[in-house]
C-alpha cells in the first residue's frame, strides 16, 4: 500500500456543515473538495450513511475521501436523518423519508457554487443500497453510482431472510443498529441541542427487530427499496462490486443481467469491505478504479474502462478450511456479459449410494435424515467482515450430520463460476421444513472446505409471497439456489454436496425437527462449469493500492474479539460465542474518545430445536473532556412452535447518571418459518 500525500489539487476539508431539507430538518455533512472549487467548480460524489461522519467512519474516510478530492471532486459524507449529528429520527432502513432526503441532498449539492452540477454516488452496504434506490428515483443531477456489497432485493438477498428462512444475522444486525441508533450527537457540532436530539432518538427509534419479524414474506414492506421490482427505473451507469466472502455477491450478477444502461461488475475474494482494504486478499487499487469510473461518466474523459470486459471475477484455488484467510490464492478471470456464453451448465446426478456424477446414478433409491440441531455451528457468518472466525471452518462435523454426495477424486481440476442449483425430489414428515445445501471441496486428507451454500424454506418452494404448508409424505420437486462463486477444485480432490435439515445459527430452526427423505432419481446438482480460457492471462492487472494518509487514531483499549464454538456436555447444548467491536480509541482530529464492545451468543440444545436462543449485548459510548454519553442494549430472541419472542432493554447514561431506560417484551406469530 502506498500513501499519497500530494495530489493535482490541494484539498480543503469542512469538518461539519448542515444541509437543510425542504421540511426544515438539518442533515450533517463532512466535505472534502479542491481548495479552488468555488472558482473552478467540480463534480461531486455523495456517500450517504447512518454511521456517523465524525467518529465511526473517520478512520475509514480519511484514506478515501481526500484521495477523490485530490483528483478533482467534491466528496460529501452525509449522515442520515436521525443519525450522527443530523436532526430528526431514523425509524428503519431505507425509508421513503431517507430516500427523499437523499434526492433533495443531491439537488442541494448540484446547486452549490463549488459543484459543476454533476453528482455521483458511492457507498458500501447501506450506502450501496440507497445509492441504487435513489438512482431509481432519477434525480436530475445524478450521473452515475458505484454500489458495493449491496442488493437489488431486500427480502430474498439481504441480512434478514434467505430462501424464506430467518437468518441468524437478522437479530444480530438489529441489535447492532439498536445500540447505534441510541447514540447521542456530538455537542461540539450541534451545540446545546444535543440532549434534546438524543432524547428524541432514545424514545422514538423503536425496536427494529420486531418490525422486521412482523414481515416474514416478500410483502410490500420489502418490495419498497427493492430495485428489482422495476429495473428500467435505473438509467444511469452503474459499477457494482462485491466479494465471495461477502453476503451480497449475488446481486452483482443480477445487476449485470438486468440493468439496461452502461454497467460494470467486479467480484473479488473479499469480505464486506472496500477492495483497496479487501480481505481476504489480494486487495486492489480500487481508489484509482473509482477515479477512472467517475472521470468517464462525470468529466467526459475516455478512460478506457468501458472497453474492458463487463465482469471481472476472482477464480479461487482450493485451500484448507480455516476460520480466517488473509489471502486467497487464485487468478482474475473476465466475462463479456452475464449470463456468460463461456459457462456450461452441467448436471451432476445424486445416487442413493452417496455418489455425485455426470453419468446417471447406479443407485436410484432414497435416503433419509434428521440432522442434529448443531449442524450449522461451523457455518461462519452470512456476511463476513474478515474478522478471525467468521469464515466457515472444517465441515467434517457438519458433513457427518448431513446427506453427502461425493464425486470420485478428480482426475483433473474442475472450475465453475456462477450460481449452482440443487434440484431435489424430497418428502418430509412436517408441514414446515427447511433445507441447507453446501458445496464442499474435500482434499485427499478428508478436510472439507465449504465453497458455497444455499438454504430454502420448503413452504416457499413456489415463491416468497404466499408460502404453502407441506403435505407430509408427498414428494415435492424443489430447487435450492446457491450463492455465486468462482472456484477451482484441485486434481485429486472430491466435490461434495451436503444436504441437512438444520443450519443454525446461519438460519433460525424450523418449528419442529424434520425427517427428510431424499429421492435420488431426478435429483441433481446443476453446476456452472467454466473451461479455463487463455485470454484471462492477458487481462490488464489492477493497480497497486494507493490511499490518502491515515488520520491519527490512538487505540486506548483493544476490543474483546472472540469466535468460540462451545459444546457444553453438562447442559447438553452447543453455543456460538462472539465478541465484537472496536475497543476504546481516541480521534486526534476532534479529541473524541469512542468505545464499542458487543457480545453475541447463539445457543441450541442438542435435543430440542424449539429452545434455540440468541442473546446480544452492546455498549457504545462517546466522551470528551468532562462530557460523556453512552448506551447499553440487550436483546434476547427465542421461539416456540407458534411464535418468536423478543425481550429487549435500552439504557442510556449521561456521565454517571442513568437518563433513560426502556424495555420491550414482544411475541410475533410465526408464518410457516
N, C-alpha and C positions, 0 to 999 in steps of 0.2 A: 504494500500500500504506500502511495506517495501523497504527502500533504502538500497542497499547492497554496501558497500564501500571496501570490501576485497574479492578478488577472488583467485582462484587457480593460476592465472597468474597475475603478475604485468603488468599494461597496459602502453604502450608508445603511445603518440599521436603526429602525424605530422600534423600541422595545415594547411599547404599549400605545395603542390608539384605539378609538372606538368608531364603529360603523353603525349608524342609526338606521334601523329598519323602518319601513313605512308606518308601522304601528307605534313607533317611538322607542321600542326596545333596542338597547345598545349592545352590539356584539364586540368582543375584544379581539384585537388583531395585533400581530407582530409582523413587521415588514422589513425586508431587505431589498435594496434597489441600487442601481448605479448612482453615484453621487450627483451626476448631472442630469438625472432623468427628467427633472422638471423643465430643463432647457431642451433636452433631446428625448422625448417620450419613448418608452419601450413597451413591448408586450408584457403581460402579467400572467403569473401562474399562481393558482389558488390551491391550497391544501386545507381542508375543512373537516375538523375533528373535534371530539369531546375530551381529548386527552391533555388539555391544559398547556398552553403555549409557553408559559414562563417557568414551568417546573418539570412536569412529567416528560415532555418531549424536547426539553432544552438540549440534552446530551445528544439526541438523535438528529435534531435540526441543525446544530452548529456545523457539522461537516458537509451538509447537503445544501441548505438554502443559500448561504453565501456563495457557494460554487455556481449555482444557477444565476444569481445576481451578478457575479463577476463576468458571466458570459452574456450579459446584456438583457436581463429580465428583472422585473419587479416580482418578488415572491411574497405571498401573503399567507401566513399561518393564522387561520381564523378559528376561534373557539365557538362551538355550537351554543345556541341559546341554552342557558341554564348550566353551562359547564365552564370551568376555569374562571376567568374574570368577566364572562358575559352575563348580562342580566337575564331574567326570566327563568322558566322551568324546562327541564328535559324530562319528559314523561315516558319516553320509549325511544327505540331505534327508528330512524328513517321516517319520522312522522311527516305529515303534509306540511306542518309548520317549518320543520327543519329544511325540507327541500325548497319551500318558498323562500325562506331566508337565504339559502344558497343562491337561488335565482336572482334575488334582489341584491345580494352582495356582489355578484358578477356585474350587474348594471352599475352599481356604485363604483367598482374598481375601474370599469371601462371609461367612466366619466371623469376620472382624476387627471390632473394636469401631467402627472408622470407616466400615464399609460397612453399608448397609441391607439387604444380602442380594441385591441385584440387580447383575449383572455383564454388561457388554458387551465385545465385542472389536472392534478396528480394526487394520488393517495393510495395507501396500502390499507387493506382490511376495511374499516369503517369508511375511510376516505376514498377507497376504491369503489365501495358500494355506492356512496352518494354521488360520486363522480359519474357513474353510469346513469343513476336515477335522474340527476339534474340534466345530463346530456339529453335524456329522453324528453325533458321539458322544453328543449330547444331555445335556451337563452340567446338572443340575437348576437351578443358579443363572444359567445363561447365557440372557439375554433377547433379544439381538439382536447382529448383526455389521454392520460396514461393511468390505467387501473391495474393495481397489483393485489393479488390474494383476495379477490372479491367474487361475487356471484351475480348471476342473472336471475336466480330462482331462490327466493328467500325461504321457501318451505323445503324443497327437495334437496337443496345443496347449500345449507348454512349450518351454523353451530347448534341449531335447535333439533332438527329431525333429519334422519337419513333412512330412505327406504320405508318411510312411515313409522319408524322406531324413534323413541325418545333418546337422544344422545346423552351420554353422561356429562358431556361438556355443556349441555343446556343449563342445568343448575349451576355448574361451575362458573360459566360466563356471567350468569345472572348475579351470582354472589360477588364477583369482581366489580361489576357495574354498580351493584347495591352499595358497596363501600365507596367507590369513586364518586358516585352521584351525591354523596353526603358531605363532600369536602367543601370547606369554606373558600371563597375567593381571597385574593391577596390584598390586604389593606393598602400596600404600597402602590397598587394600581387603581383600586376602586374607591379608596378613601373610607370615610366613616360609614358608608352604606353597606360595608362588608357584612356586618352582623345581620342586618335585615335581609340581605340576599341569601345568607347562609340559612336562616330560619325558614325562609320560603322553600329552599331546596329540601331541607330535612323533613318538612311537613308535607311537601307536595310531589316529590319524585315518585313515590309509590313503590310497590313490590312487583318488579318486572317479571319475576319467575311465575307468579300467579297468573299474570296476563298471558304469558306465553303458553302455559299449560292449559289454559282455557281454550286454546285453538290447536287441537290435535290433528286436524285435517287441513288440506290445502284450500282454505276458505278465503274470503275477501281480505281478511287481515293480512295474510301472507302474500296474496296477489299484489297488494299495494307495494310498490317499490320493486317488484319483480319484472325486470325489463323484458323478460322472455314472453310476457303477455302480448307485446307488440314490438317486434324487432324494428319495424320501419320507423319508429319514433327517433331512433338514433341515426343521424345523418352525417355526423362529423367523423373524422378519422379517430380510430381507437387503437391504442397499443395495450394489449392485455398480457400480464406477466404473473407467473406463479412458480411453485416448486413441487417436486414429487412428495416431499415430506410435509407440505402444506395441506390444509384441509380443502383448499379451493381450486386445485389444479384442473378439475373437470370443466370449470366454467370457461377456461381459455379455449377449449376445443369447441364448445357450443357457440362462443362468440365468433370464432373463425368460420364456423359453418353457416351462421345465420345473419350476421351483420352484412348489410349491403354496400356500405361505403368503404373507403380505404381502411385497412386493418392490418395488424401485425401481432404475432403471438410469440411468446418466449416462455419455456418451462425448463428450469434447471433442477439440480438435485436438492434445492434449498428447502428449508422450513419456512415459517411465516415471517420472512424478513426481506428487506430490500436486497437486491442482488449484489450491490457493492459491499455489503456486510454479510453475504449469503453463507449460511452453514446448513448442512454440510457443504464444504467447498467442492469445486472451485468457485470463489467469488469472481465477479467480472467488473470491468469498468462501466458500471451502469449509469453513473452520472454523465459520462461522455455520451452514452446512448440516449439519455434524456435530452441532452443539448441537440444532438442530431435530429431527433424526432421533432422537438419544438421549433428548431430552425427551419425544418422542412415545411411545417404547417402554419407557423406564425410569422416567419420572416421571409418566406418565399424563396428560400435557398434550396437548391437541389443538392442534398447531402448524400445521395445515393442510397439512402436507407430503404426506399421503396423498390429499388432494383434487386434487393436481396430476397431470399426465399421468405414466403409469408410466415412460416412457422419454424422456429428453431427449438429443438428438444435435446436433452442430455440423456444419452443412452448409457444406463448404469451397468457396470460389471457386477458379477457375483461377489458378495462379501460375506464373511461370517456374521452371525447375529450378534448385536450388542445394543445397549440402550442409548448410545450416543455415537455419532460419527462426526469427526472434524472435517473429513474429506471423503468423498465417494469417487473411486476410480471409474473412468468411463470416457466417453467422447461425445462431441457435438454432432448431431445429425440435422437434416433440414427436410421440410416438405413444402411443395409448391402451393398446397391448399389443404383444406380439411373438409370432408374426408379425403384422404390421400390416395392417389392412384397407385402408390407403392405398397399399400397394405393388402395382404391376402387373408381374409377371414377363413379360418380353418377349424373344423370340428375335431375335438378330441373326445372320444366316447368313453363313458364310465362303464366299468364292468363290476358286477357284484362280487368279484374276487379282489377288488381294490385296484384294478388296472385302469390306466388312463392312456388311450392310444388312438391314433388316427384311424386305425382299422376298426371294423365293427367288433364289439366285445365277444369273447368266447362265453362268458357267463352273463346271462341277462336276467337273473333273478332279482330279488330285493334284499335290502339290508336295513336294519333298524337301529335307532339310538335315542337315548335321552341323555343329553350332555350333562356333565357335572356343572353345578352352579358356578364353579370357579373358572370355567373356560372363558377367557377374555381378560384375565388379570395380567397377561403378558402382552396385551394389545398395544400399549403405549397410548399416546394422545391422538385424538381425531385431528386436531390442529396442533402440530408440533411447533415449538419455538426454538428448537435445537438446544434445549436445556438437557443436561445429563439425566437420562432415564426416560425421556419422553418418546423415544423410538421403540418399536416392538423388540423384545428380547427373544431368545431362543424359543421356538414354537413347539418343541417336542412335547412339553406338558400339555399344551393346548391340543396338539395333534392326537394325543392319547385319549382325549375326551371327544373326539370328532370322528366322523366317517372320512377316511382318507383314500384318495385315488392317486396313484403314482405312475408316471412313465417309467420305462426301463431307463437305466443310466444312458445319457445321451451320447451317441457316437460322434456328434459334432455339436458345436454351440447352437443354441436356439435364441433368436431375437424377436421381440414383439414390441409394438408401440401402439398405444391407444387403450380402448376400454374392452376388456374381456367381458363376455356374457356367459353366465351359468344357466343352462336350461335344464330344468329338472321335472320329473314326474314324481309327485310326492303325495302321501296321505298322512294325516295326523289324528290324534285322539281328542283334541280340544278345539273349541270354536275360535280361539285366538292363539296364533303361533307365530314365531319369528325365526328366521334362519340367518346364519352368518356363513359366508363363503370366503375362504382365504386361499390365495395362491402363494405357495412357498417354494423356495429354492433349497433343495436338500443336497448337501455336499456328501462326498464319499464317506465322511466320518459320521454321518447321520444328523449333523447340525441343520436346523431348519430356520431359514430366514424368510420372514413374510415380505413379499414384494407388492402385493395388492390385496384388497378385500372389498366386500360388498355385503350389505345386510338388506333384509326385506321382511316387513310385517306382512304375513300372508293374507291378512284381511284387506290389504292394499294391492292385491295381485292385479286388479283391473284398473288401478288408478288411486290417487291420493285424496280425491274429493269425497267419495262415498264408499267407505270401507264396507265389506260384507263378511259376515261370520263364515267360518268353515264348517262343513258338514263332516263330523268325524267319520273316518273310513273311506271317504270319497277321494278318488285320485284327481289331483289338480296338476296342470302343466303351468309351471311358473318360470319366470326369468329374473335372475338376480343380476342387476348391473354392477360392475366392479369399477373401482377407481382407476382412472387412466394411469399408465406408467409406460416408460420406455426401458426395457430390461433385457439384459443378456444373461442367459443361463449357461454356465460353462460346460464344456465337454466333460463327461463323467458324472455330472450332477443329475439329479432327478427333479422333474417338476411335479409338485404335489398340489392337488385340490383338496381342501379340508372343509367339511360341512358340519356345523354344530347348531344345536337348538338354543344355545345361550351364548352371550358375548358381553357380559358385564365386567367392567363398567363402561365399555365403549357404548353399549346401548342398555337401557333400563330393561330388567327382565319382564317377560310376558307374565300375565296374571297368575298362571299355573304352570308347573312343569309339563313338558310336552314330549310325547313319544312320536318320533318321526319314522316313517317307512319310506325309503327312497327306492324307487323302481328304476333299475339300471337301463332297461330298454327304453330308448327315446330320451335318455339323459346325456347331456354333453357339455363340454367346455368349448365355447367359441372364442378362439384366440386370434388376435390381430397380428399375424406374423409379418415381419418386415425383413426381406432379404438385405444383406449388407450391400451398400452401394458405394462404389469407388468415388463418386462425386462428393461424398461427405468429407473426404480427406482434403478437398480443395476449398472448403469453406473458409472465408476470412476469419481469423481469430478475433475474439473480443479484446478490447484494450485492457491493459492492466489497471488496477483500481487506483483512482485518484479521488481525493476529497479535499475540502477546505480544512483548516486546522480545527482540532477538537477544542471545545471550551473547557475551562478548568472545573473539574468536579472532584471534590475531596471526599473519599469514602471514609466515613467515620466508624461504621459498623457493618460487617458483612452480613448478608441475609442468611437465614437458616434454610438451605436448599437440600431437599431430600426427595427420593423417589423409591419407596420401600414396598415390596410385596411381602406381607407377613402372614404366614399360616399359623393360626392360633389353635393348637391341638386341644387345649383345655376348654376353650369356648366353642370349638367345632365351627370355626369361621375363618375366612381369609379377608385381609384388609389391604387396600392400597393406600399408602400414606404419603402425601405430597407436601413439601414445604416450598414456598414460592415467595417472590418479592424482590426488592432491590436493596433491602437493608436500610441503613441510615447514611445520608450523604448531604454535603453542603455544596450549593451552587455559588461559585465565586463571583459571577456577574451580578447577582442580586442579593447575596447574603442569606438566601432562604435555605433552611435545613428541612429535608424531606425524609420521612421514614415510611416504609411499606413492608409489611410482612403478612403472609397468608398461609393457612393450613387447610388441606382438603383430605378427607378420609372417606373412602368408599368401602363398605362392608357388606359381605354376603355370607349368611350361614350355609354350611355345606348341605343341609337337608331341607331348606325352606327358602326358595327364592322370593316368596312373598314378603320376607322380612329384610330385603335389601335396604340399605341405608346409605345416604350421602350426607356428610356434615362439612360445613365450610365456615371458617373464621378468618376475618381480616381486620387488621389495624393499620390505619393510614393517618399520618399527621404532618403538619406544617408548623414551623417555628422560625422566628427571627427576633433577636434581642429579647424583650420581655413579653412578646406576643406569641401565643401558640393556640392551635386548634387541632383536634384530632377526632376521628370517628372509628368506632368499632362495630362490626356487624357479625352476626352469627345466623346461619341458615341450616336447617335440617330438612331433608326430603326423605319421605318414606312412602310406602304404598301397601295396599292390600288388593284383593281381587277386584274390588269395586272402585276404589278411589286412590288418588295421590294426596299426600298430606304435606303441608309446609308449615314449619314453625320457625319464625324469624324474629330477630331483635336488632334494633339500631340504637346505639348510644353515642352521644357526642359531648365532648368536653371543650370548654374554653379555659385554657390554663388547667387548673386542678378542679374546676367546677363542672359538674355534670349539668348540662343545659338542656338536654333533650333525650328522652327515652321513649321508643315506640315499639310495640310488639304486635306480631301477626300470628294467627292460628287459622289455617285455611285447609279446606277439603275440596278437591276438584275431581268430579267423576271421570273415570276412565272411559274412553270411547274406542273400545277394541284395540287398545295399545298396551 
